[in-house]
Amino acid sequence: MQQHNNHSSGSVLPHHRLIVYRKALELLAAVRAAQIADAKLRDEALRAAKGVCLNIAEGAGRVSRADKSRVFAIARGEAVECVAAVEIATAAGVMRGRELPQ
């Protein structure tokens, strides 16, 4: 995982140093902006986007390489699920907002 120096905020939590964590927060914001009209798909996409953020944070806090790998793999799976939910919403014509950026 790439790291980013975040000295200006004074943050000491491990996930705050990760670029991928900020990208995950951007994914969550994009899913919210998509305004998926179908409640079930919207809930699924938001749950998965939140899961990406939470699993990246959890993985950053893990000590062993095996633990980090396992949790980051879960985050990757959540990211794919999130994007698929938005793609399905687009294909089903139930998006009121913007599509996710590439």
C-alpha positions in Angstrom: 0.0 0.0 0.0 1.2 3.5 -0.8 1.8 5.9 2.0 1.5 9.6 2.2 3.1 11.9 4.7 0.4 13.7 6.7 2.5 15.8 9.1 0.3 18.9 8.8 -2.7 17.3 10.5 -0.8 15.8 13.3 -2.5 12.5 12.8 -0.9 9.5 14.4 -3.3 6.8 13.3 -1.7 4.4 10.7 -4.5 4.6 8.1 -4.3 8.4 7.9 -0.9 7.9 6.2 -2.3 5.8 3.4 -3.2 7.3 0.0 -5.5 4.3 -0.5 -7.6 5.3 2.6 -8.2 8.8 1.1 -9.2 7.2 -2.2 -11.6 4.9 -0.3 -13.2 8.0 1.3 -13.5 9.5 -2.2 -15.2 6.3 -3.4 -17.7 6.6 -0.5 -18.4 10.2 -1.4 -18.9 9.2 -5.1 -21.4 6.5 -4.2 -23.4 9.0 -2.1 -23.3 11.5 -5.0 -24.6 8.8 -7.4 -28.0 9.0 -5.6 -29.0 5.4 -6.4 -32.8 5.4 -6.3 -33.2 1.6 -5.7 -33.0 1.4 -1.9 -31.5 -2.1 -1.8 -28.8 -1.3 -4.3 -28.1 2.0 -2.6 -27.7 0.3 0.8 -25.5 -2.4 -0.7 -23.2 0.1 -2.5 -22.9 2.3 0.6 -22.3 -0.7 2.9 -19.5 -2.0 0.6 -18.0 1.5 0.3 -18.0 1.9 4.0 -16.5 -1.6 4.3 -13.6 -0.6 2.0 -12.8 2.4 4.3 -13.1 0.3 7.5 -11.1 -2.6 6.2 -8.3 -0.4 5.0 -8.1 1.3 8.4 -8.2 -2.1 10.2 -5.5 -3.5 7.9 -3.2 -0.5 8.5 -3.5 -1.1 12.2 -2.6 -4.8 12.0 1.0 -5.9 12.8 1.6 -9.1 11.0 2.0 -9.3 7.2 -0.6 -12.1 7.0 -3.2 -10.1 9.0 -2.6 -7.0 6.8 -2.9 -9.1 3.6 -6.1 -10.8 4.7 -7.9 -7.5 5.7 -6.6 -5.6 2.6 -7.9 -8.5 0.4 -11.3 -8.1 2.1 -11.2 -4.3 1.3 -10.4 -5.1 -2.3 -13.4 -7.4 -2.5 -15.6 -4.8 -1.0 -14.4 -2.2 -3.6 -15.3 -4.5 -6.4 -18.7 -5.2 -4.9 -19.3 -1.5 -4.5 -18.4 -0.7 -8.1 -20.5 -3.6 -9.3 -23.6 -2.3 -7.4 -23.2 1.2 -9.0 -22.7 -0.4 -12.5 -25.9 -2.4 -11.9 -27.8 0.7 -10.8 -26.6 2.4 -14.0 -27.7 -0.5 -16.2 -31.0 -0.7 -14.4 -31.6 3.0 -14.9 -32.0 3.7 -11.2 -29.3 6.4 -10.7 -30.3 10.0 -10.2 -26.8 11.4 -9.7 -23.4 11.1 -11.3 -21.7 7.9 -12.4 -18.5 6.9 -10.6 -15.3 8.4 -12.1 -13.0 5.9 -13.8 
